[in-house]
Amino acid sequence: MYDFTKNEMEIIKDNLMAFIANFGYPRITRGDDGESFYVFTDDSDSWRQYCYNIDYLNGWLYGCVQAACGNPKRDEEMREMCNSASFRERYAILYGERETKNISGHKCYVFTYSEDDEYQDANGALYDIVTRSWRN
C-alpha cells in the first residue's frame, strides 16, 4: 500500500496507524529525490504536506493526531472569544488573569491584571459565556 522501506515503516508505523484511526488513509508518495514524501489527504492532485525526510513525516503525522485528540487540548471557547475580541479585549486575554464570575445569572470571565500595567483600559474586560459576547 505504501512505498516505505522496512526501516521507514518501523519509524512511522505507530503515528501512521494513529493518523489512519483519526483521519482515514492518507495517500503518501515518495519524492523524486528518494528521501522526501508528499502527503495527500483527499482525492485531490494537490498535496497537503511536503516532508523532506521520514523523520519529518513521522513528526507531521504525530502532530496531526495530537492536534485532533486535544493534546494540547483545543480550546474552542478561547478561540471564539479571541475571534470576537477587539484590541482592548485581546490585550486583556493575553496579559490578564481570568476569573469566572456569575453576573446577572450569566457565567462570565473577567480579566484583570496588575494596577501597574500601562494599559489599564483593558482591566476588567468581561466576556459573557452564555451570550458568547464581550460586555462593555
C-alpha positions as MATLAB code, in Angstrom:
seq = 'MYDFTKNEMEIIKDNLMAFIANFGYPRITRGDDGESFYVFTDDSDSWRQYCYNIDYLNGWLYGCVQAACGNPKRDEEMREMCNSASFRERYAILYGERETKNISGHKCYVFTYSEDDEYQDANGALYDIVTRSWRN';
ca = [
       0.000    0.000    0.000;
       2.753    2.460    0.924;
       6.178    2.690   -0.678;
       8.238    2.573    2.520;
      11.307    0.535    3.294;
      11.097   -1.800    6.284;
      13.172    0.664    8.323;
      10.979    3.640    7.303;
       7.803    1.725    8.171;
       9.271    0.857   11.558;
       9.861    4.581   12.188;
       6.368    5.795   11.271;
       4.086    2.808   11.904;
       2.703    3.992   15.268;
       1.972    7.539   14.124;
       0.665    6.361   10.746;
      -1.788    3.966   12.422;
      -2.919    6.719   14.801;
      -3.356    9.083   11.828;
      -5.418    6.473    9.960;
      -7.606    5.906   13.033;
      -8.354    9.637   13.277;
      -8.440   10.812    9.664;
      -8.527    7.792    7.355;
      -5.885    6.622    4.929;
      -3.614    9.313    3.501;
      -2.007    8.903    0.110;
       1.743    9.242    0.581;
       4.071    9.336   -2.413;
       7.830    9.413   -2.431;
       9.517   12.492   -3.886;
      11.824   12.342   -6.900;
      14.884   12.645   -4.660;
      14.059    9.332   -2.966;
      14.128   10.862    0.528;
      11.118   13.189    0.612;
       7.382   12.472    0.728;
       4.187   14.176   -0.416;
       1.057   13.621    1.668;
      -2.382   13.841    0.057;
      -5.370   13.732    2.404;
      -8.098   13.577   -0.205;
      -8.547   12.666   -3.868;
      -7.038   15.980   -4.957;
      -3.940   16.256   -7.105;
      -2.661   18.918   -4.695;
      -0.551   17.638   -1.838;
      -1.390   18.695    1.714;
       2.093   18.395    3.187;
       5.644   18.073    1.870;
       8.013   16.186    4.172;
      11.704   16.311    3.305;
      12.512   13.024    5.067;
      10.956   10.141    7.013;
      11.550   11.774   10.401;
       9.731   14.914    9.293;
       6.831   12.780    8.009;
       6.717   10.927   11.325;
       6.626   14.228   13.235;
       3.918   15.634   10.988;
       1.725   12.551   11.477;
       2.270   12.793   15.236;
       1.363   16.500   15.283;
      -1.855   15.914   13.341;
      -3.013   13.269   15.792;
      -2.052   15.342   18.839;
      -3.966   18.340   17.499;
      -7.042   16.232   16.727;
      -7.011   14.462   20.082;
      -6.553   17.634   22.076;
      -3.036   17.320   23.400;
      -2.649   20.144   23.990;
      -6.407   20.448   24.173;
      -8.050   22.717   21.700;
      -9.938   25.461   23.444;
     -12.902   26.232   21.197;
     -14.266   28.679   23.735;
     -10.983   30.604   23.831;
     -10.789   30.649   20.037;
     -14.313   32.012   19.786;
     -13.532   34.598   22.449;
     -10.399   35.754   20.611;
     -12.129   35.889   17.227;
     -14.754   38.312   18.520;
     -12.343   40.415   20.597;
     -11.252   43.957   19.856;
      -7.709   45.135   20.628;
      -8.738   46.006   24.188;
     -10.136   42.538   24.858;
      -7.224   40.761   23.166;
      -4.856   42.664   25.440;
      -6.875   41.538   28.445;
      -6.785   37.892   27.286;
      -3.038   37.975   26.709;
      -1.971   39.751   29.889;
      -4.808   39.368   32.366;
      -5.765   36.694   34.833;
      -9.081   35.022   34.018;
     -11.624   34.760   36.795;
     -15.085   33.220   36.446;
     -17.971   35.218   37.938;
     -21.746   34.961   37.875;
     -23.105   38.288   36.640;
     -26.873   38.720   36.201;
     -27.279   34.945   36.099;
     -24.677   34.545   33.375;
     -21.339   32.803   33.732;
     -18.739   35.390   32.713;
     -14.978   35.657   32.508;
     -13.433   38.778   33.986;
      -9.843   39.562   33.026;
      -7.774   41.600   35.477;
      -4.087   42.277   35.944;
      -1.671   44.462   37.863;
      -2.608   48.056   38.603;
       0.905   48.976   37.468;
       0.124   47.933   33.903;
       0.295   50.753   31.388;
      -2.857   49.771   29.506;
      -5.478   49.991   32.234;
      -8.372   50.390   29.812;
      -8.415   46.602   29.335;
      -8.522   45.892   33.074;
     -11.840   44.264   33.912;
     -12.699   43.195   30.358;
     -15.761   40.967   30.598;
     -16.766   38.048   28.347;
     -20.273   36.574   28.730;
     -20.073   32.813   28.161;
     -23.850   32.398   27.777;
     -24.326   35.036   25.059;
     -20.795   34.465   23.726;
     -20.104   38.154   23.531;
     -17.977   40.847   25.129;
     -19.691   43.264   27.510;
     -18.765   46.896   27.910;
];
